[in-house]
Amino acid sequence: MKKLLIINTCIASLSLGACAQHLVHKIDIQQGNVITQDELNQLKPGMTRRQVQYILGSPMIADVFHQDRWDYLYLLQPGYGEPSREHVTLYFDADLLRRIEGSMHPQDVSAAAAEQPRQVTLDVPPHERVPPGLLSRFWNWITFRGQGETNL
């Protein structure tokens, strides 16, 4: 009887320990510069450093030894799941943007426009006015409110 109690206790504690792993909340960790495809599409060769910094923000890495190179890094480590990493490297020559490398690249404007979803227009019928019920009228009478008045 004692052995059965010990075995049941061990099995219960192991099963509760396995379930408890998913009860702990793990936060998503974001590091670096968030760069969207729209921002990258705005970059054009020949832009100055100030124009690039206006669009993308300050670079994550501006190396003193490689002053003609800016690195933008982004790492997303979700609480559960695989981490994702994006990086964009910009090369300058005489303070002008010359080329873009990395895991993200600017898209052609015509290709980006082709991927835009269609715009849909919805006609919403007007809201039908429902007369207030007995309790609503009584409540409005008690609180000295008119027919269309509401709480702010």
C-alpha positions in Angstrom: 0.0 0.0 0.0 2.8 2.3 0.9 4.6 1.6 -2.4 1.5 2.3 -4.4 1.1 5.6 -2.7 4.7 6.6 -3.5 4.3 5.5 -7.1 1.1 7.5 -7.5 2.7 10.6 -5.9 5.7 10.4 -8.3 3.4 10.0 -11.3 1.2 12.9 -10.2 4.2 15.2 -9.6 5.8 14.3 -13.0 2.6 14.9 -14.9 2.0 18.3 -13.1 5.6 19.3 -13.7 5.2 18.6 -17.5 2.0 20.7 -17.6 3.5 23.6 -15.6 6.1 24.3 -18.4 3.3 25.8 -20.6 1.8 27.8 -17.7 4.8 30.1 -17.5 4.4 33.2 -19.6 7.5 34.0 -21.7 7.6 37.4 -23.3 8.7 38.3 -26.8 12.0 40.0 -27.0 12.7 42.5 -29.7 16.1 44.0 -30.3 17.4 46.4 -32.8 15.8 48.6 -35.5 12.3 47.6 -36.8 12.5 48.2 -40.6 9.5 47.7 -42.7 9.4 47.0 -46.4 7.7 50.4 -47.1 10.7 52.2 -45.5 13.2 50.2 -47.6 11.2 51.0 -50.7 11.8 54.7 -50.1 15.6 54.3 -50.2 17.2 55.2 -53.5 20.9 55.2 -54.5 22.3 58.7 -54.3 20.5 59.7 -51.1 22.5 61.4 -48.4 23.1 60.0 -44.9 20.7 62.5 -43.4 17.9 61.4 -45.8 18.6 57.7 -45.0 18.6 58.4 -41.3 15.3 60.3 -41.6 13.7 57.3 -43.2 15.2 54.4 -41.2 16.4 56.1 -38.0 19.9 55.8 -36.5 21.8 52.6 -37.4 22.3 49.9 -34.9 26.0 49.7 -35.8 27.9 52.6 -37.1 31.5 51.3 -37.0 34.3 53.8 -36.5 36.6 51.7 -38.7 34.1 51.3 -41.5 32.5 54.8 -41.7 31.0 54.1 -45.1 28.9 51.3 -43.8 25.7 51.3 -41.7 24.1 48.1 -40.3 20.5 47.9 -39.2 19.8 44.7 -37.3 16.5 43.3 -35.9 16.1 40.2 -33.8 12.7 38.9 -32.6 12.8 36.1 -30.1 9.3 35.0 -29.3 8.5 33.4 -26.0 7.5 30.2 -27.8 8.8 29.6 -31.3 11.7 30.1 -33.5 13.7 33.4 -33.4 13.7 35.5 -36.6 16.5 37.8 -37.7 16.6 40.6 -40.3 19.5 42.7 -41.3 20.2 45.5 -43.8 23.6 46.9 -44.6 23.9 50.2 -46.4 27.1 51.3 -48.1 27.9 54.9 -48.7 30.5 56.6 -50.9 31.2 60.3 -50.3 28.2 60.6 -48.1 25.8 59.2 -50.7 24.1 55.8 -50.6 25.6 53.4 -53.1 24.2 49.9 -52.4 22.0 47.9 -50.1 22.6 44.4 -48.9 21.1 42.0 -46.4 18.1 39.8 -45.8 15.7 42.6 -46.9 15.8 44.4 -50.2 13.8 47.3 -51.7 11.1 46.2 -54.0 10.2 47.7 -57.4 7.4 50.2 -56.9 5.3 48.6 -59.7 5.7 45.2 -58.1 4.7 46.6 -54.7 1.7 48.3 -56.3 0.6 45.0 -57.9 0.6 43.4 -54.5 -1.7 46.0 -53.0 -5.1 44.6 -52.1 -8.2 45.8 -53.9 -10.2 48.5 -52.2 -13.8 47.5 -51.4 -16.6 50.0 -50.7 -19.2 48.9 -48.3 -22.7 50.5 -48.1 -23.9 50.4 -44.5 -27.6 50.9 -44.1 -28.7 53.5 -41.6 -29.2 52.4 -38.0 -32.9 51.8 -37.3 -34.2 53.6 -34.3 -35.7 51.2 -31.7 -38.0 52.9 -29.2 -36.8 52.6 -25.7 -38.3 50.0 -23.5 -40.2 50.4 -20.2 -37.1 50.1 -18.0 -35.1 52.6 -20.1 -37.9 55.1 -20.0 -38.2 54.7 -16.2 -34.4 55.1 -15.8 -34.4 58.2 -17.9 -37.3 59.6 -15.8 -35.4 58.9 -12.6 -32.1 60.4 -13.8 -33.8 63.4 -15.5 -32.5 62.6 -18.9 -34.2 63.4 -22.2 -34.9 61.0 -25.0 -31.5 61.2 -26.8 -29.2 62.0 -23.9 -26.5 59.5 -22.9 -23.7 59.2 -20.3 -20.4 60.8 -21.4 
